[in-house]
Amino acid sequence: METQTPSAVGVKTKQRVAGPIIMLGPPGAGKGTQAKLLAETLGIPQISTGDILRDNVARKTELGVKAKDVMGRGDLVPDELVCDMVADRLLQADCARGFILDGFPRTVRQAEWLDAQLGKMREGKDEEGQKACAAPVVIALVVEYNHLLQRLTGRRSCPTCGLIYNVYYQPPKVPGICDVDGTTLVARPDDAEEVIAERLKAYERLTLPLVAYYGERGRLIEVNGDQSVEAVTAQMFRALENVNRM
């Protein structure tokens, strides 16, 4: 039997139509890390609404100007504007084989909009084109609550070199001191336990209906996020293989 090198496997993976993938996970679950690894391996873009918003504002697009005006008033950018920006982004050439959505949808209303938008995108396309904008596969990283608290409240960073530590999982050699330059490490104000607890409650309140929405449609894959980064990645790829989307 022919043995394939990792590079050969990577090339083949990047030639496949991956289709839409949605990443769900609470703060500290490692969602951004896993989305980046998936994007690099599959050769499809990782798309976040924050990046789209900043790009539109920076380029002074019509949508960006509207969004900047809204934010200038101290208001939240409405769904309509966010969805229009996402729609424009999904039509770009690098999404032709699929894409990974990180941070969108956040609500059932946005999920319903996305389903309708993907349906429009499938119209008139060949089989490969339809697969690229098929109904999304949703990967939800599940992490035990106390582990999330430790990951977030345990973060410390060096204000000089930017290196990040965790007092529970990746502590410095000398407590409170950066290994590289000896600077005293600091904790961010938003990593305080009371702040983190509120963020986790807000996430759960918003996301539970979204998890139910995709679960009822048979699109939800739950992955144990308490594992190592490598084990989580491996479990995600096995799950994607099983739904014939790679």
N, C-alpha and C positions, 0 to 999 in steps of 0.2 A: 504494500500500500504506500502511496506517495506521501512523504512527510512535508508539511507546509511550514515555512518559516513564519515567525510572528509578523514580519513585514509584509509577506504575501497575504496573510490573513487580513491584515489591516487594509491593504489595497482593495481586496475583495469586499470587505465590509463597507468601505467608503463608496463602492460602486453600486450598492444595493439601495433600493427605495426604502427608506426607514419609516416614512409617514409621520404624522403628528404625535408628539409625546408631551404630556403635561406632568410637571413635577409638583407634588404637594408635600409639605412638611413644615412643622413648626420652627420657630427661630431656634438655631442650635442643632438642628437635625442633620446638617450636612448637605442640605438640598442643593446649594449653589455649587459645592465641590462635585457632587455626583452629576449634576447637569453639565458641568464643564467637561468631565471625563467622557460622558456619553457623546457630547458634541464633537470632541476631538476624535473619538473612535469611529463614529458614524459619518463624520464629515458633513454634518448639518449644523445650522446656526443655533446657538442658545439665545433666546429672545426674552428680555425682561421689559416690563412696561416702564420701569424707571429709565432704562437705557433709551427706549424709544422716545420717551418724553423729553429727556435731555437733548437727544439728537434733533428733534423737531424744533425745540426752542433755540438751539445753537444755530441751526440752518435758517431760522426765521421763516419756516413754512407757514402756510395759512393756519394749519392746525396748531403749530407751535406758538404763533402769535396769540391765538385765542386762549391757549392753555396758560401762557405767561400772564395774560391779563387776569385770568381767574385766580392764579396763584398770587398775583400781586395784591389782590383784594383779601388774601388770607383764606380763600375758599378751596375746597377739594375739587380737583379736576373731575367733571361729571363723566358718567359712563359713556355718553355719546361720543365725547372727544377721545377718550381712551380707546374705545372700540374702533373709531375711524382710523386712529394711528396704527392699531394692530392690523386692521384690514390692509392698509397700505404696505405695512412691513411684510405681510405674508405673500404679497404679490411680487416681491423682489426675487431675482434670479437664484439667489443662494438657498431659497426655500423649495426649489423644484423637486427635491427628493425627500422633503420632510423638514421638521423643525422641532425644537424643544422649547416649550413655553414655561418660563420660570417666574412665578408671581402673577400669572393670569391663566384662567379666570380666578377671581377672588370670591365671587358670589354666584348663586344659581342663575340669576338674571344674565350675568356675563357668559356663563356656560351655555345657556340657551342661545344667546347671540352667536357664540362661536360655532355651535352645531349648525345653525342656519347659514353662517358665512362659509363654512367648509362645504356645505351642500351646494351653494352657489358656485364655489370654485371647482367642484367636480363636473359641473355641467359642460358637456361637449368635449371632455377630455378622454384620451385613450385609457387603457387599463392601468398603465404605469402612472399616468397623470392622476387618475382617480385614487390610486393607492397613496400617492404623496399627500393628498388632502382628505384622506378617509377619516372616519370617526376616530377621535384620539384615544390612545392608550394612556391611562392615568396611573402614574407611579406615586404611591403615598409612602413616605418614610415614617415608620412608627418607632418612636423612642420613648422609653419610660420617663415619666415626669421628673423624678429626682435626678436622672442622668442629664436631662436638659438643663436643669438648674445648675448642676455642677459644670457643665460645658460653658454656660454663659456667665455665671457669677464667678467662676474660677479664672476667667480671662484676665491676663495682665499684659501690658505692652510696654515696649521701650520707647520713650519719647524721642530718643536720639536716632536709633537705627530702624525703628519700626517693627522689630522682631516681636512676635506674639507668643506668649506662654500660657499654660494653664496650670494652676497650682495643684490640681488633682491628677491630670493626665500627662502633662508635659512641663513639669516644674523646672525652674532654673537651678543650677548647681548650688548657688547660694540663695536662700529665700529672699525674694524681693529685689534681687540684683540681676541685671542683664549679663548673660555669659560673655557677650561679645565686647561690650565697652564699659561695663561696671556702673551703668546708670541705674538709678532707682526706678523700678517698674511702677506703672500707674494702672489704675482700674478706671474704665470709662464710667461716667455717671449713669448711663443707661444700662449698665451691667449690674446695678444694684438689685438685690433680691426682690424688693418690693416692686421695682419697675418691671423686672423680668416676669414676675408672677402675673402682673396685669397684661403684659404682652401675650403671654401664653393663654390666658383666659380669653382675650380678644380673638386670638387666632382660632381657638376651639369654637367659639361662638359663631364665627364667620364660616369656618371650614366644615363643620359637621354636616350642614345641609348639602354642601358640595360633594362630600364623600358619599352621602346617601344618594345623591343625584346620579353619580357615575357608577356606584355600586349596583343600583337598580337596573342600569343599562348594561351590566356585565363588562364594564370597561376598566374597573378598578383593580390594581395590583398592589397589595400591601407588602412592603419590604421591611425586614427587621433592621432598623437603623442603629441598633445598639452594637452591631458588629463592627469589625475593623472596616476602614475605607475600602480595602480590596475585596473583602467578603460581601459588602453591600453591592459593589459594582458587579461582582460575579452573579449575585442573585438577580439583579436587574436584567442582565443580559440573558440569563436562562429564562426568565419570565417573558422577555420580548421574543425570544426564539419560539416559545410555546404558543404565542398568539400569531405566529407567521407574519410578523411585521418587519423582519430584517432580511 
